[in-house]
Structure formats: structure tokens, C-alpha cells
């Protein structure tokens, strides 16, 4: 009977010791030096900074506003006088910013449907053209064309540009207000 109690006692002591070991906090590195003369003790401390992958892309106004690019074509100029510049907001360019730490990025533009629509009439997306004041680093991708690759420097892209749009006005079209949406996308390959 005493043997059983001793074995139980040892078993409980062993379980308690394992519990204390599990609760023992990790110890920092330390160095202990003794002796005469100059002494030096060293201890290492490891650091780690975790940076998440991200792409931040803005086309137009800040604050979640979806801007309108509007072209007002004079009746006498419809289809005959060449490109028409943006007419609303004093023809101001669209401010664009791209920040990314994922390496190279592809920039693309997809238009809704086959083009801008007014009732049953359509103006093809190819009639909308854009230019960038930073074309080498943040060009305006052609709507519906293959993606434009942007090259990162040290894995990072931090570019801004002003995009300006024109309506080619190369065809005589029916009267109406033609609308459509272009979705610009920055994606990591």
C-alpha cells in the first residue's frame, strides 16, 4: 500500500514539475564575466519587422469619390473637328497615385460593355484616349488593351501622375448623352 502511495506521489510530483516547466518564461540571453582588468559582457537581442504586401491605387479624387470625365461637343463640331478635351471641372486632369511593395505591377483598363451607351447607340471605347504627365512610370492604359507592365525598383512602386483624356470625335453619331464606366486595375502578376 505504501508503494502505491509512493508511486502516486512521484507521478503527481512529475506532473507538477512538467507544469512548472511549461509555465517558466523564456529567458533572455545573458553573459556573465568575472576577472581582473577590463570586462565586457555581451547579450544579443533579435528584432523583427513584419511589413504586409499591399497595392494602393487611386484614380481621381480622394475620399472614395468616383470622378466624371465629361466631353461637351458643340453641334457644329460633331464628328468633324478632331479631338475634344474634357469640359467639366475646368478640364482639370485626373490625379492618379500608385503605391505598392509587391514588385512589378500590371496596369489595365476595362470598359463597361462595348463602349459608351445612349439608348441603343454606342461610342466605342477606342474613341477615348488618355495621356499621362508621367508616361514613363505611370501611363494611361488603353481601354480593353493588354495590361501595361510597370517595373518596381527594389520591389517598390511609388508614382503619381496627372491623366488627361480626349474624345477622338472621329465619327458622326446620334444625339444623346453617352455613358459608361472604365475600371482601372493595378495587379501583381
Buried (B, 14 or more C-beta within 10 A) or exposed (E): EEEEEEEEEEEEEEEEEEEEEEEEEEEEEEEEEEEEEEEEEEEEEEEEEEEEEEBEBBBBEEEEEEEEBBBEBEEEEBEEEEEBEBEEEEEEBBBBBBBBBBBEBBBBBBBEEEBBBBEEEBBBBBBBBBBBEEEEBBBBBBBBEEBBEBEBEEEEBEBBBBBBBBBBBEEEBEEEEBEBEBEBBBEBE
